[in-house]
Amino acid sequence: MPELPPLSDASIDQLFREARTQNKWLDRPVPDSLLHEIWDIAKYGPTSANCSPMRVVFVRTGESKARLKQALSAGNVEKTMTAPVTAIVAHDPQFYDKLPFLFPHADAKSWFTSSPALAEVTAFRNGTLQGAYLMIAARALGLDVGSMSGFDNAKVDELFFADTGFKSNWLINIGYGDPEGLFPRSPRFGFDEIAKVV
């Protein structure tokens, strides 16, 4: 493969340096076609043995928002109810049932059916990774995101995943952010504060 050039500064700014966690939203819809496009990018992010355990519900309608509202902490209600879309990022604890399709060149399913502990941590870790890929894909397409963990997971699972066994992880509001809702950017660690090269 040819050597790839670095992304432009503008692209890196859009994905990371200038991107912010949004709390307020412009009244601008996010069409279903764009949600499909987000997934069509995010699905290429790597997971262990291509296990792809993330499952997502994109909450958009008034009826679905009303259900989700029941599970939100007070500080997350307004920004979630006004977001064009809220993604419930979840994972399938029995993701390994799909491995004969996703990872056909080895008997990967047996790795996890023989070890419930390994299956549990693999589902959570890789589902979390895929949720992060989803956020970066949304930003890459010009959208803003605001991720949240202030909600009742058990309630969300009851309301949205009762017949599936899926487990919710966190929420991502998706849309076009209103800069008026931004807080000052919080500090970040420097390299030497959190890392070393050995």
Backbone as ProteinMPNN parsed JSONL, in Angstrom:
{"seq_chain_A": "MPELPPLSDASIDQLFREARTQNKWLDRPVPDSLLHEIWDIAKYGPTSANCSPMRVVFVRTGESKARLKQALSAGNVEKTMTAPVTAIVAHDPQFYDKLPFLFPHADAKSWFTSSPALAEVTAFRNGTLQGAYLMIAARALGLDVGSMSGFDNAKVDELFFADTGFKSNWLINIGYGDPEGLFPRSPRFGFDEIAKVV", "coords_chain_A": {"N_chain_A": [[0.836, -1.191, 0.0], [0.422, 2.311, -0.677], [2.267, 4.926, 0.989], [0.543, 6.79, 3.392], [-0.458, 10.193, 3.588], [-0.311, 12.537, 6.364], [-3.364, 13.648, 7.955], [-4.855, 16.827, 7.231], [-4.26, 19.878, 9.107], [-6.682, 21.178, 9.511], [-8.523, 19.084, 9.34], [-7.753, 17.493, 11.53], [-8.247, 19.322, 13.56], [-11.055, 19.456, 13.336], [-11.815, 16.89, 14.113], [-10.662, 16.564, 16.663], [-8.979, 18.719, 18.062], [-10.386, 21.177, 17.956], [-12.922, 20.28, 18.323], [-15.797, 19.916, 20.399], [-17.583, 18.945, 23.383], [-20.933, 18.995, 23.101], [-23.66, 20.902, 24.453], [-25.896, 22.281, 23.828], [-28.224, 22.738, 21.166], [-28.633, 23.462, 17.684], [-31.607, 24.098, 15.814], [-31.773, 22.005, 13.695], [-32.222, 19.414, 11.527], [-31.042, 15.959, 11.562], [-30.705, 13.812, 9.048], [-31.897, 10.437, 8.34], [-30.286, 9.271, 6.414], [-27.787, 10.312, 6.921], [-27.182, 9.201, 9.391], [-26.922, 6.551, 8.623], [-24.656, 6.871, 7.05], [-22.763, 7.599, 8.965], [-22.493, 5.142, 10.347], [-21.527, 3.59, 8.265], [-18.948, 4.472, 8.041], [-17.897, 4.202, 10.679], [-17.982, 1.447, 11.116], [-15.67, 0.298, 10.208], [-13.72, 0.558, 12.093], [-11.304, -1.062, 14.173], [-11.886, -4.145, 15.975], [-11.581, -6.719, 18.49], [-10.886, -9.768, 17.014], [-12.639, -9.04, 15.035], [-15.099, -8.717, 16.304], [-17.21, -6.917, 16.779], [-19.279, -5.934, 18.765], [-20.953, -3.785, 19.401], [-24.196, -2.361, 19.648], [-26.753, -0.206, 18.513], [-29.264, 2.179, 19.23], [-30.865, 4.715, 17.621], [-32.33, 7.441, 18.818], [-34.977, 9.39, 17.99], [-37.698, 10.176, 17.52], [-40.577, 11.834, 18.985], [-42.049, 10.185, 20.728], [-40.197, 8.176, 21.376], [-38.208, 9.746, 22.533], [-39.57, 10.612, 24.797], [-39.752, 8.232, 26.213], [-37.018, 7.743, 26.707], [-36.423, 9.922, 28.308], [-37.347, 9.255, 30.836], [-35.272, 7.891, 32.002], [-33.14, 9.566, 32.324], [-30.694, 11.527, 34.088], [-31.284, 14.558, 35.955], [-29.724, 16.741, 35.062], [-29.182, 16.129, 32.438], [-31.45, 16.19, 30.914], [-32.606, 18.426, 29.379], [-30.688, 18.991, 27.334], [-30.649, 16.585, 26.007], [-33.291, 16.153, 25.209], [-33.565, 18.21, 23.389], [-31.709, 17.652, 21.45], [-31.198, 16.666, 18.059], [-30.881, 13.91, 17.555], [-30.371, 11.078, 19.633], [-27.993, 8.724, 20.346], [-28.15, 5.549, 21.676], [-25.679, 3.793, 22.941], [-24.841, 0.496, 23.038], [-24.027, -2.93, 23.954], [-23.822, -6.293, 22.75], [-23.989, -8.991, 24.772], [-23.809, -11.58, 23.866], [-22.327, -11.536, 21.563], [-20.632, -13.302, 20.316], [-22.053, -15.193, 18.93], [-22.274, -14.285, 16.373], [-19.783, -14.578, 15.286], [-19.022, -16.723, 13.506], [-19.782, -15.636, 11.054], [-18.499, -13.088, 11.092], [-15.812, -13.595, 11.603], [-14.642, -15.786, 9.96], [-12.452, -17.47, 9.491], [-11.489, -18.847, 11.642], [-12.28, -20.767, 14.6], [-13.565, -18.827, 16.389], [-15.74, -18.38, 18.02], [-15.774, -20.343, 20.013], [-13.776, -19.507, 21.709], [-14.966, -17.705, 23.361], [-17.392, -18.784, 24.269], [-16.415, -20.68, 25.939], [-15.407, -19.231, 28.006], [-16.936, -17.248, 30.01], [-16.157, -14.915, 31.417], [-14.161, -13.769, 29.805], [-15.717, -13.269, 27.545], [-17.485, -11.34, 28.545], [-15.828, -9.1, 29.221], [-14.711, -8.609, 26.742], [-16.919, -7.934, 25.158], [-17.751, -5.543, 26.414], [-15.434, -3.888, 26.273], [-14.858, -3.742, 23.49], [-17.298, -2.892, 22.437], [-17.388, -0.369, 23.592], [-15.166, 0.821, 22.354], [-16.192, 0.878, 19.728], [-18.285, 2.685, 20.027], [-16.823, 5.025, 20.428], [-15.6, 5.2, 17.917], [-17.902, 5.765, 16.479], [-18.535, 8.357, 17.346], [-16.317, 9.792, 16.344], [-16.66, 9.361, 13.614], [-19.077, 10.722, 13.205], [-18.254, 13.365, 13.723], [-16.415, 13.592, 11.636], [-18.121, 13.805, 9.512], [-19.112, 16.311, 9.759], [-20.826, 16.764, 11.857], [-21.796, 17.475, 15.28], [-21.173, 16.225, 18.596], [-22.282, 15.045, 21.813], [-21.408, 13.325, 24.462], [-22.663, 11.22, 27.113], [-22.975, 9.901, 30.421], [-24.797, 10.044, 32.405], [-27.338, 8.556, 33.365], [-29.923, 6.103, 33.939], [-28.922, 2.999, 33.551], [-30.137, 0.45, 33.79], [-32.836, 1.08, 33.511], [-32.908, 2.131, 30.907], [-32.164, -0.194, 29.524], [-34.395, -1.773, 30.074], [-36.402, -0.291, 28.791], [-35.604, -0.101, 26.104], [-34.204, -2.368, 25.267], [-35.386, -4.725, 26.03], [-36.145, -7.182, 24.867], [-33.84, -8.194, 23.833], [-31.469, -8.602, 25.284], [-29.302, -6.929, 25.158], [-26.905, -4.598, 26.498], [-26.866, -1.379, 27.749], [-24.452, 1.238, 27.408], [-23.419, 4.009, 27.132], [-24.667, 7.326, 26.271], [-24.995, 9.264, 23.284], [-25.495, 12.413, 22.221], [-26.394, 13.804, 19.116], [-25.935, 16.111, 16.517], [-26.133, 19.477, 15.367], [-24.174, 21.633, 16.942], [-24.84, 24.372, 19.18], [-22.874, 27.083, 19.73], [-23.292, 28.725, 21.939], [-23.873, 27.133, 24.066], [-21.559, 26.063, 25.068], [-19.088, 25.219, 27.493], [-16.131, 26.727, 28.967], [-13.098, 25.35, 27.682], [-11.88, 22.473, 29.272], [-8.863, 21.632, 31.158], [-6.184, 19.596, 29.806], [-4.017, 16.752, 30.186], [-0.458, 16.945, 29.824], [1.959, 15.196, 27.793], [4.13, 14.132, 29.344], [2.962, 13.923, 31.806], [1.283, 11.754, 31.83], [2.338, 9.652, 30.437], [5.01, 7.466, 29.373], [7.919, 6.521, 27.615], [9.327, 3.431, 27.045]], "CA_chain_A": [[0.0, 0.0, 0.0], [1.207, 3.55, -0.684], [2.344, 5.626, 2.268], [-0.53, 7.764, 3.494], [-0.053, 11.469, 4.188], [-1.092, 12.917, 7.54], [-4.515, 14.508, 7.731], [-4.581, 18.257, 7.33], [-4.541, 20.477, 10.415], [-8.117, 21.47, 9.592], [-9.219, 17.833, 9.623], [-7.455, 17.109, 12.907], [-9.013, 20.252, 14.393], [-12.47, 19.073, 13.292], [-12.011, 15.639, 14.838], [-10.146, 16.571, 18.025], [-8.49, 19.915, 18.758], [-11.435, 22.201, 18.061], [-14.204, 19.626, 18.607], [-16.218, 20.123, 21.777], [-18.773, 18.237, 23.855], [-22.016, 19.964, 22.948], [-24.737, 20.903, 25.442], [-27.035, 23.011, 23.267], [-28.318, 22.305, 19.773], [-29.375, 24.228, 16.699], [-32.817, 23.427, 15.314], [-31.389, 21.547, 12.35], [-32.375, 17.954, 11.61], [-30.035, 15.013, 11.077], [-31.501, 12.816, 8.321], [-31.529, 9.033, 8.478], [-29.199, 8.937, 5.487], [-26.528, 10.685, 7.558], [-26.934, 8.184, 10.408], [-26.386, 5.394, 7.889], [-23.304, 7.202, 6.612], [-21.919, 7.503, 10.16], [-22.175, 3.735, 10.583], [-20.731, 3.056, 7.161], [-17.562, 4.828, 8.349], [-17.487, 3.677, 11.986], [-17.91, -0.015, 11.127], [-14.334, -0.155, 9.838], [-12.818, 0.616, 13.236], [-10.939, -2.428, 14.572], [-12.311, -4.792, 17.214], [-10.944, -8.027, 18.695], [-11.429, -10.81, 16.146], [-13.744, -8.425, 14.296], [-16.295, -9.179, 17.031], [-18.258, -5.924, 16.511], [-20.391, -6.168, 19.681], [-21.809, -2.625, 19.631], [-25.534, -2.237, 19.089], [-27.14, 1.194, 18.678], [-30.596, 2.687, 18.935], [-30.88, 6.153, 17.382], [-33.597, 7.945, 19.348], [-35.3, 10.617, 17.269], [-39.102, 10.565, 17.571], [-41.072, 12.35, 20.253], [-42.438, 9.069, 21.598], [-38.977, 7.526, 21.863], [-37.547, 10.687, 23.441], [-40.308, 10.596, 26.062], [-39.323, 7.031, 26.936], [-35.647, 7.93, 27.17], [-36.43, 10.951, 29.353], [-37.592, 8.615, 32.128], [-34.033, 7.305, 32.53], [-32.074, 10.567, 32.348], [-30.481, 12.36, 35.269], [-31.894, 15.87, 35.74], [-28.836, 17.623, 34.317], [-29.056, 15.72, 31.044], [-32.758, 16.144, 30.254], [-32.842, 19.447, 28.363], [-29.801, 18.865, 26.171], [-30.999, 15.363, 25.278], [-34.597, 16.349, 24.576], [-33.446, 19.165, 22.282], [-30.799, 17.129, 20.423], [-31.93, 16.022, 16.964], [-30.79, 12.445, 17.683], [-29.547, 10.546, 20.713], [-27.608, 7.329, 20.129], [-27.913, 4.698, 22.836], [-24.604, 2.855, 22.616], [-24.98, -0.713, 23.846], [-23.284, -4.065, 23.41], [-24.477, -7.593, 22.8], [-23.157, -9.931, 25.53], [-23.65, -12.819, 23.107], [-21.755, -11.16, 20.268], [-19.882, -14.421, 19.728], [-22.916, -15.954, 18.023], [-22.078, -13.752, 15.016], [-18.399, -14.732, 14.855], [-18.842, -17.525, 12.285], [-19.893, -14.722, 9.917], [-17.57, -11.968, 11.177], [-14.421, -14.072, 11.711], [-14.885, -17.151, 9.495], [-11.257, -18.269, 9.263], [-11.106, -19.555, 12.872], [-13.415, -21.062, 15.475], [-13.455, -17.806, 17.434], [-16.878, -18.472, 18.944], [-15.433, -21.214, 21.143], [-12.924, -18.773, 22.638], [-15.801, -16.928, 24.275], [-18.378, -19.65, 24.924], [-15.699, -21.432, 26.979], [-14.944, -18.313, 29.046], [-17.878, -16.136, 30.176], [-15.467, -13.697, 31.856], [-13.539, -13.194, 28.62], [-16.786, -12.754, 26.699], [-18.027, -10.116, 29.144], [-14.902, -7.974, 29.093], [-14.538, -8.352, 25.31], [-18.112, -7.217, 24.693], [-17.753, -4.174, 26.938], [-14.295, -3.127, 25.75], [-14.958, -3.486, 22.058], [-18.474, -2.053, 22.225], [-16.98, 0.986, 23.954], [-14.349, 1.304, 21.234], [-17.034, 1.18, 18.569], [-18.986, 3.927, 20.31], [-15.881, 6.113, 20.158], [-15.507, 5.324, 16.456], [-19.141, 6.401, 16.036], [-18.409, 9.794, 17.584], [-15.339, 10.361, 15.404], [-17.287, 9.348, 12.288], [-20.04, 11.825, 13.162], [-17.481, 14.594, 13.567], [-15.82, 13.598, 10.293], [-19.175, 14.185, 8.57], [-19.537, 17.673, 10.018], [-21.767, 16.815, 12.969], [-21.279, 17.623, 16.633], [-21.641, 15.186, 19.512], [-22.172, 15.274, 23.241], [-21.592, 12.013, 25.093], [-23.14, 11.315, 28.488], [-23.2, 8.672, 31.177], [-25.719, 10.341, 33.494], [-28.663, 7.976, 33.146], [-30.17, 4.82, 34.588], [-28.705, 1.956, 32.542], [-31.138, -0.62, 33.903], [-34.087, 1.595, 32.955], [-32.744, 2.167, 29.451], [-32.208, -1.577, 29.034], [-35.791, -2.21, 30.163], [-37.234, 0.444, 27.844], [-35.178, -0.187, 24.707], [-33.533, -3.619, 24.919], [-35.988, -5.781, 26.856], [-36.244, -8.462, 24.154], [-32.589, -8.459, 23.123], [-30.343, -8.913, 26.158], [-28.238, -5.958, 24.992], [-26.613, -3.802, 27.677], [-26.503, -0.007, 27.414], [-23.162, 1.703, 27.905], [-23.575, 5.445, 27.311], [-25.49, 8.036, 25.301], [-24.33, 10.291, 22.482], [-26.347, 13.338, 21.49], [-25.826, 14.062, 17.788], [-26.611, 17.169, 15.778], [-25.317, 20.64, 15.053], [-24.096, 22.303, 18.223], [-24.948, 25.815, 19.331], [-21.711, 27.496, 20.529], [-23.7, 29.39, 23.173], [-23.988, 26.148, 25.137], [-20.262, 25.497, 25.418], [-18.318, 25.661, 28.646], [-14.708, 26.876, 28.644], [-12.444, 24.053, 27.546], [-11.185, 22.002, 30.476], [-7.458, 21.304, 30.902], [-5.776, 18.248, 29.42], [-2.669, 16.4, 30.612], [0.641, 16.896, 28.889], [2.497, 13.86, 27.56], [4.966, 13.673, 30.44], [2.16, 13.713, 33.009], [0.499, 10.507, 31.784], [2.938, 8.653, 29.554], [6.452, 7.336, 29.283], [8.402, 5.643, 26.549], [10.275, 2.515, 27.673]], "C_chain_A": [[0.875, 1.247, 0.0], [1.21, 4.182, 0.704], [1.301, 6.73, 2.3], [-0.015, 9.061, 4.104], [-0.844, 11.722, 5.469], [-2.334, 13.701, 7.124], [-4.095, 15.967, 7.851], [-4.858, 18.745, 8.756], [-6.026, 20.752, 10.579], [-8.913, 20.211, 9.922], [-8.989, 17.379, 11.056], [-8.186, 18.025, 13.887], [-10.474, 19.828, 14.48], [-12.744, 17.826, 14.125], [-11.678, 15.754, 16.317], [-9.921, 17.962, 18.611], [-9.554, 20.989, 18.955], [-12.809, 21.591, 18.353], [-14.529, 19.75, 20.087], [-17.415, 19.224, 22.1], [-19.921, 19.236, 23.906], [-23.108, 19.766, 24.001], [-26.007, 21.565, 24.94], [-27.026, 22.793, 21.765], [-29.078, 23.294, 18.917], [-30.568, 23.411, 16.217], [-32.59, 23.035, 13.853], [-31.405, 20.02, 12.36], [-31.158, 17.193, 11.097], [-30.796, 13.896, 10.369], [-31.002, 11.39, 8.549], [-30.346, 8.664, 7.597], [-27.844, 9.263, 6.107], [-26.184, 9.713, 8.681], [-26.384, 6.916, 9.771], [-24.94, 5.643, 7.471], [-22.32, 7.144, 7.784], [-21.516, 6.056, 10.388], [-21.282, 3.172, 9.483], [-19.258, 3.454, 7.268], [-17.097, 4.1, 9.612], [-17.274, 2.167, 11.981], [-16.523, -0.545, 10.785], [-13.324, -0.029, 10.974], [-12.538, -0.78, 13.762], [-11.547, -2.85, 15.902], [-11.639, -6.157, 17.295], [-11.646, -9.087, 17.854], [-12.645, -10.318, 15.368], [-15.093, -8.675, 14.977], [-17.457, -8.199, 16.96], [-19.463, -6.035, 17.436], [-21.319, -4.978, 19.888], [-23.163, -2.79, 18.95], [-26.002, -0.826, 19.413], [-28.629, 1.373, 18.407], [-30.461, 4.195, 18.778], [-32.265, 6.678, 17.751], [-33.877, 9.304, 18.722], [-36.735, 11.088, 17.509], [-39.498, 11.076, 18.947], [-41.426, 11.25, 21.232], [-41.216, 8.391, 22.19], [-38.214, 8.435, 22.826], [-38.233, 10.693, 24.804], [-39.942, 9.369, 26.884], [-37.933, 7.217, 27.519], [-35.586, 8.909, 28.338], [-36.592, 10.344, 30.742], [-36.3, 8.14, 32.802], [-32.925, 8.322, 32.726], [-31.933, 11.217, 33.712], [-30.924, 13.786, 34.925], [-31.029, 16.778, 34.868], [-28.703, 17.289, 32.845], [-30.358, 15.778, 30.264], [-32.85, 17.142, 29.112], [-31.969, 19.234, 27.132], [-30.1, 17.613, 25.357], [-32.337, 15.517, 24.565], [-34.525, 17.296, 23.39], [-32.467, 18.712, 21.202], [-31.606, 16.478, 19.297], [-31.985, 14.506, 17.089], [-29.972, 12.131, 18.929], [-29.267, 9.08, 20.42], [-27.436, 6.646, 21.479], [-26.877, 3.668, 22.408], [-24.696, 1.677, 23.588], [-24.07, -1.79, 23.273], [-24.092, -5.34, 23.618], [-23.58, -8.557, 23.571], [-22.926, -11.258, 24.807], [-23.179, -12.532, 21.68], [-21.124, -12.334, 19.551], [-20.733, -15.284, 18.816], [-22.753, -15.514, 16.574], [-20.671, -13.992, 14.484], [-18.201, -15.679, 13.672], [-18.975, -16.698, 11.003], [-18.777, -13.686, 9.926], [-16.105, -12.387, 11.143], [-14.382, -15.532, 11.258], [-13.652, -18.042, 9.387], [-10.739, -18.953, 10.528], [-12.366, -19.805, 13.692], [-13.386, -20.111, 16.673], [-14.599, -17.894, 18.44], [-16.519, -19.275, 20.188], [-14.522, -20.516, 22.148], [-13.757, -18.108, 23.739], [-16.877, -17.776, 24.951], [-17.719, -20.46, 26.034], [-15.233, -20.544, 28.136], [-15.9, -17.133, 29.163], [-17.198, -14.829, 30.598], [-14.798, -12.999, 30.673], [-14.589, -12.589, 27.702], [-17.31, -11.423, 27.228], [-17.104, -8.925, 28.928], [-14.677, -7.625, 27.62], [-15.714, -7.564, 24.757], [-18.078, -5.764, 25.135], [-16.634, -3.342, 26.313], [-14.495, -2.758, 24.289], [-16.216, -2.712, 21.687], [-18.182, -0.6, 22.549], [-16.119, 1.593, 22.853], [-15.221, 1.71, 20.053], [-17.871, 2.44, 18.786], [-18.101, 5.141, 20.069], [-15.698, 6.304, 18.657], [-16.737, 6.048, 15.901], [-19.063, 7.92, 16.213], [-17.444, 10.447, 16.594], [-15.917, 10.391, 13.994], [-18.295, 10.481, 12.157], [-19.326, 13.161, 12.977], [-16.881, 14.706, 12.174], [-16.829, 14.039, 9.242], [-19.756, 15.561, 8.862], [-20.552, 17.833, 11.131], [-21.033, 17.076, 14.282], [-21.861, 16.516, 17.499], [-21.496, 15.66, 20.953], [-22.449, 13.959, 23.943], [-21.907, 12.178, 26.568], [-23.226, 9.937, 29.119], [-24.155, 8.891, 32.34], [-27.129, 9.85, 33.204], [-28.729, 6.629, 33.84], [-30.053, 3.708, 33.543], [-29.771, 0.878, 32.594], [-32.467, -0.183, 33.312], [-34.025, 1.651, 31.437], [-32.812, 0.76, 28.864], [-33.633, -2.117, 29.039], [-36.635, -1.575, 29.059], [-36.887, 0.171, 26.387], [-34.614, -1.547, 24.299], [-34.142, -4.84, 25.606], [-35.982, -7.14, 26.17], [-34.93, -8.892, 23.51], [-31.465, -8.976, 24.01], [-29.19, -7.946, 26.028], [-28.11, -5.12, 26.265], [-26.167, -2.395, 27.263], [-25.187, 0.373, 28.086], [-23.218, 3.208, 28.173], [-24.391, 6.024, 26.167], [-24.648, 9.053, 24.55], [-25.406, 11.143, 21.822], [-25.632, 13.735, 20.207], [-26.633, 15.147, 17.104], [-25.63, 18.253, 15.404], [-25.321, 21.538, 16.29], [-24.245, 23.811, 18.133], [-23.797, 26.265, 20.229], [-22.082, 28.173, 21.846], [-23.779, 28.422, 24.354], [-22.661, 25.583, 25.614], [-19.709, 26.079, 26.713], [-16.895, 25.963, 28.187], [-14.039, 25.493, 28.587], [-11.685, 23.705, 28.817], [-9.749, 21.635, 30.139], [-7.284, 19.856, 30.448], [-4.36, 18.013, 29.942], [-1.676, 16.58, 29.48], [1.198, 15.476, 28.824], [3.232, 13.329, 28.784], [4.193, 13.397, 31.73], [1.475, 12.346, 33.011], [1.187, 9.382, 31.008], [4.443, 8.595, 29.754], [6.772, 6.366, 28.167], [9.461, 4.757, 27.154], [10.929, 1.622, 26.636]], "O_chain_A": [[1.948, 1.252, 0.603], [0.28, 3.998, 1.489], [1.183, 7.512, 1.357], [0.782, 9.029, 5.042], [-1.935, 11.177, 5.639], [-2.352, 14.337, 6.071], [-3.099, 16.288, 8.499], [-5.594, 18.109, 9.511], [-6.573, 20.579, 11.668], [-9.87, 20.265, 10.696], [-9.92, 16.93, 11.725], [-8.683, 17.571, 14.917], [-11.066, 19.837, 15.559], [-13.788, 17.723, 14.769], [-12.329, 15.119, 17.146], [-10.602, 18.345, 19.561], [-9.609, 21.632, 20.003], [-13.764, 22.327, 18.605], [-13.634, 19.695, 20.931], [-18.155, 18.804, 21.21], [-19.88, 20.204, 24.665], [-23.436, 18.644, 24.387], [-27.069, 21.43, 25.548], [-25.964, 22.677, 21.154], [-30.054, 23.895, 19.366], [-30.533, 22.181, 16.217], [-33.13, 23.639, 12.926], [-30.67, 19.402, 13.13], [-30.361, 17.706, 10.311], [-31.47, 13.105, 11.03], [-29.843, 11.169, 8.901], [-29.506, 7.85, 7.978], [-26.861, 8.57, 5.848], [-25.008, 9.428, 8.903], [-25.483, 6.281, 10.318], [-24.103, 4.742, 7.529], [-21.183, 6.698, 7.624], [-20.339, 5.763, 10.598], [-20.386, 2.37, 9.749], [-18.407, 2.825, 6.639], [-16.044, 3.464, 9.62], [-16.47, 1.657, 12.761], [-16.227, -1.711, 11.044], [-12.183, -0.467, 10.83], [-13.446, -1.611, 13.799], [-11.704, -2.047, 16.822], [-11.18, -6.689, 16.283], [-12.856, -9.279, 17.97], [-13.564, -11.085, 15.081], [-16.111, -8.828, 14.302], [-18.606, -8.625, 17.075], [-20.579, -6.215, 16.949], [-22.379, -5.135, 20.494], [-23.259, -3.29, 17.83], [-25.681, -0.301, 20.479], [-29.178, 0.789, 17.473], [-29.998, 4.879, 19.691], [-33.25, 6.389, 17.072], [-33.111, 10.251, 18.9], [-36.963, 12.285, 17.685], [-38.839, 10.786, 19.946], [-41.143, 11.357, 22.425], [-41.199, 8.066, 23.377], [-37.643, 7.966, 23.811], [-37.571, 10.769, 25.839], [-39.834, 9.447, 28.107], [-37.691, 6.892, 28.682], [-34.781, 8.737, 29.253], [-36.04, 10.859, 31.714], [-36.245, 8.005, 34.024], [-31.864, 7.976, 33.246], [-32.923, 11.435, 34.411], [-30.938, 14.175, 33.758], [-31.552, 17.507, 34.025], [-28.165, 18.087, 32.077], [-30.38, 15.453, 29.077], [-33.143, 16.752, 27.981], [-32.462, 19.291, 26.006], [-29.839, 17.577, 24.155], [-32.494, 15.056, 23.434], [-35.341, 17.197, 22.473], [-32.401, 19.33, 20.139], [-32.601, 15.806, 19.566], [-32.999, 13.885, 16.771], [-29.005, 12.825, 19.242], [-30.193, 8.286, 20.263], [-26.67, 7.108, 22.324], [-27.167, 2.778, 21.608], [-24.636, 1.853, 24.805], [-23.424, -1.592, 22.244], [-24.919, -5.446, 24.525], [-22.51, -8.914, 23.08], [-21.967, -11.972, 25.099], [-23.582, -13.2, 20.727], [-21.081, -12.366, 18.322], [-20.194, -16.036, 18.005], [-23.056, -16.273, 15.653], [-20.387, -13.646, 13.338], [-17.28, -15.46, 12.886], [-18.357, -17.017, 9.987], [-18.169, -13.424, 8.888], [-15.249, -11.619, 10.702], [-14.121, -16.423, 12.067], [-13.788, -19.252, 9.208], [-9.675, -19.572, 10.503], [-13.387, -19.143, 13.503], [-13.208, -20.533, 17.816], [-14.43, -17.514, 19.598], [-16.921, -18.918, 21.296], [-14.497, -20.893, 23.32], [-13.317, -17.969, 24.88], [-17.237, -17.507, 26.097], [-18.393, -20.882, 26.973], [-14.721, -21.049, 29.135], [-15.707, -16.119, 28.493], [-17.621, -13.751, 30.179], [-14.862, -11.775, 30.555], [-14.378, -11.515, 27.141], [-17.549, -10.491, 26.46], [-17.55, -7.86, 28.501], [-14.472, -6.457, 27.291], [-15.528, -6.63, 23.977], [-18.341, -4.859, 24.343], [-16.868, -2.215, 25.874], [-14.322, -1.603, 23.899], [-16.206, -1.952, 20.719], [-18.668, 0.302, 21.866], [-16.319, 2.744, 22.464], [-15.01, 2.762, 19.449], [-18.137, 3.18, 17.839], [-18.565, 6.164, 19.567], [-15.646, 7.436, 18.175], [-16.628, 6.846, 14.97], [-19.476, 8.675, 15.332], [-17.72, 11.526, 16.07], [-15.688, 11.348, 13.255], [-18.363, 11.131, 11.115], [-19.747, 13.99, 12.17], [-16.843, 15.792, 11.597], [-16.452, 14.58, 8.203], [-20.774, 15.941, 8.285], [-21.085, 18.924, 11.33], [-19.816, 16.919, 14.377], [-22.903, 15.942, 17.181], [-20.702, 16.548, 21.262], [-23.597, 13.521, 24.014], [-21.48, 13.144, 27.202], [-23.509, 8.943, 28.451], [-24.307, 8.006, 33.182], [-28.007, 10.633, 32.842], [-27.712, 6.086, 34.272], [-30.969, 3.497, 32.748], [-30.258, 0.436, 31.553], [-33.157, -0.983, 32.68], [-34.976, 1.264, 30.757], [-33.442, 0.545, 27.829], [-34.035, -2.833, 28.122], [-37.482, -2.238, 28.46], [-37.765, 0.205, 25.524], [-34.552, -1.853, 23.108], [-33.483, -5.87, 25.746], [-35.826, -8.16, 26.841], [-34.903, -9.844, 22.731], [-30.597, -9.713, 23.54], [-28.182, -8.107, 26.716], [-29.074, -4.952, 27.012], [-25.202, -2.242, 26.513], [-24.858, -0.102, 29.173], [-23.08, 3.636, 29.319], [-24.758, 5.323, 25.224], [-23.711, 9.631, 25.1], [-26.145, 10.66, 20.965], [-24.424, 13.971, 20.203], [-27.863, 15.114, 17.107], [-24.453, 17.993, 15.155], [-26.345, 22.126, 16.638], [-23.84, 24.442, 17.156], [-23.746, 25.864, 21.391], [-21.275, 28.194, 22.775], [-23.755, 28.846, 25.509], [-22.641, 24.708, 26.48], [-19.846, 27.271, 26.988], [-16.487, 25.501, 27.121], [-14.381, 24.593, 29.353], [-10.947, 24.524, 29.366], [-9.434, 21.356, 28.982], [-8.144, 19.009, 30.687], [-3.594, 18.96, 30.119], [-2.015, 16.39, 28.312], [0.932, 14.656, 29.704], [2.987, 12.203, 29.216], [4.693, 12.727, 32.633], [1.124, 11.833, 34.073], [0.659, 8.272, 30.936], [5.064, 9.543, 30.236], [5.969, 5.496, 27.831], [10.42, 5.269, 27.733], [11.76, 0.782, 26.981]]}, "name": "protein", "num_of_chains": 1, "seq": "MPELPPLSDASIDQLFREARTQNKWLDRPVPDSLLHEIWDIAKYGPTSANCSPMRVVFVRTGESKARLKQALSAGNVEKTMTAPVTAIVAHDPQFYDKLPFLFPHADAKSWFTSSPALAEVTAFRNGTLQGAYLMIAARALGLDVGSMSGFDNAKVDELFFADTGFKSNWLINIGYGDPEGLFPRSPRFGFDEIAKVV"}
